[in-house]
Amino acid sequence: MRGLLGKATAPKPKNFKGTLHRLWQYFGHERKLLSFILLLIIVDAGVTLTAPYLIGHSIDAMSSNGLAGMGIVNFKLLKILIIVLLVAYVTDAVLVFLQGWLMAGVSQRIVASLRRSLFGKLQKLPVSYFDARSMGKL
């Protein structure tokens, strides 16, 4: 099959739902961990969104009490906001690291499962199947 630019494109599965169902079976033992990773992603999105909010309040703390341009800065509030912002950035970094680390493990186990399944299938095929097909077609 050729795409718009003349490049080869992958054929679409004939039974998309069936293909998704079979792939979902390979996720069987990893579903709880995948749900936990999804939770980490949602929490990380919330933590990431707090940074601009805290920065806005930090800017407001530098011109507190409506005395903008008067050089009055609320240093106590500014110090608290900077500490909270630092905690938010560290939390974000830890969550991103955990997501990557856990996803790497999950994906490696799923790929290993797929490979074992494929190898088992190839072991069950008769020799005549391999004789009738070239190596690249397998």
C-alpha positions in Angstrom: 0.0 0.0 0.0 1.2 3.5 -0.8 0.4 6.7 1.1 0.1 10.2 -0.1 3.8 10.7 -0.6 4.4 7.4 -2.3 5.7 5.8 0.9 4.6 2.4 2.0 2.0 2.4 4.7 1.0 -0.4 7.0 -2.2 -2.3 6.2 -5.0 -1.8 8.7 -6.3 -4.7 10.7 -9.3 -6.4 9.3 -10.9 -6.8 12.7 -9.8 -3.8 14.8 -11.8 -4.7 17.9 -10.6 -8.2 17.8 -7.0 -7.0 17.5 -7.5 -4.6 20.4 -9.0 -7.4 22.5 -6.1 -9.7 21.8 -3.6 -6.9 22.7 -5.5 -6.2 25.9 -5.0 -9.8 26.9 -1.3 -9.3 26.8 -1.7 -6.5 29.3 -3.4 -8.9 31.7 -0.9 -9.0 34.6 0.0 -5.3 34.0 -3.4 -3.7 34.2 -3.1 -2.7 37.9 0.3 -1.2 37.3 -0.9 0.6 34.2 -3.8 2.0 36.2 -1.3 3.2 38.8 0.8 4.9 36.1 -2.3 6.6 34.8 -3.0 7.9 38.3 0.6 9.2 38.5 0.1 11.0 35.1 -3.1 12.7 36.4 -1.4 13.7 39.7 1.6 15.0 37.7 -0.7 17.1 35.5 -2.2 18.7 38.6 1.2 19.4 40.1 2.5 20.8 36.8 -0.5 23.1 36.6 0.2 24.5 40.1 3.5 26.0 39.0 2.1 28.9 36.9 -0.5 29.6 39.6 2.2 29.8 42.2 4.4 32.0 40.0 1.4 34.4 39.6 0.9 34.6 43.3 4.7 35.2 43.7 4.5 38.1 41.3 1.5 39.5 43.3 3.5 39.1 46.5 6.1 41.5 45.1 3.4 44.2 44.7 1.2 43.4 47.7 -1.3 45.6 49.4 -2.1 47.5 46.2 1.2 49.4 46.5 2.5 48.5 43.1 5.5 50.7 42.2 6.1 51.6 45.9 8.8 49.0 46.3 7.0 47.1 49.0 7.5 43.3 48.9 5.8 40.7 51.1 8.9 38.6 51.7 7.2 36.2 54.1 4.6 35.2 51.5 7.2 35.2 48.7 9.4 32.8 50.7 6.5 30.4 51.4 5.5 30.5 47.7 9.0 29.8 46.5 9.3 26.9 48.8 6.0 25.5 47.7 7.0 26.0 44.1 10.3 24.2 44.7 8.4 21.3 46.3 6.1 21.2 43.3 9.0 21.0 40.8 10.7 18.3 42.8 7.4 16.4 43.1 7.0 16.7 39.3 10.5 15.4 38.7 9.9 12.4 40.9 6.6 11.6 39.3 8.0 11.8 35.8 10.9 9.5 36.8 8.5 7.0 38.4 6.2 7.1 35.3 9.2 6.4 32.9 10.7 3.7 35.1 7.4 1.9 35.6 6.4 2.1 32.0 9.8 0.8 30.8 9.3 -2.3 33.0 5.7 -2.8 31.9 6.6 -2.4 28.2 9.5 -4.8 28.5 7.4 -7.5 30.1 4.6 -7.1 27.5 7.1 -7.3 24.6 8.7 -10.4 26.3 5.2 -12.0 26.5 4.5 -11.2 22.9 7.8 -12.7 21.8 7.2 -15.9 23.9 3.8 -16.2 22.3 5.1 -15.7 18.8 7.9 -18.2 19.4 5.5 -20.7 20.7 3.3 -20.3 17.7 6.2 -20.7 15.3 7.3 -23.9 17.1 3.9 -25.5 16.5 3.9 -24.8 12.7 4.9 -27.7 10.5 8.2 -27.6 8.6 6.3 -27.4 5.3 5.0 -24.0 6.3 8.6 -22.7 6.5 9.5 -24.4 3.2 6.6 -22.7 1.4 7.5 -19.2 2.5 10.6 -17.1 2.2 12.3 -15.8 5.3 11.1 -12.2 4.9 7.5 -13.3 4.5 7.4 -15.0 7.9 
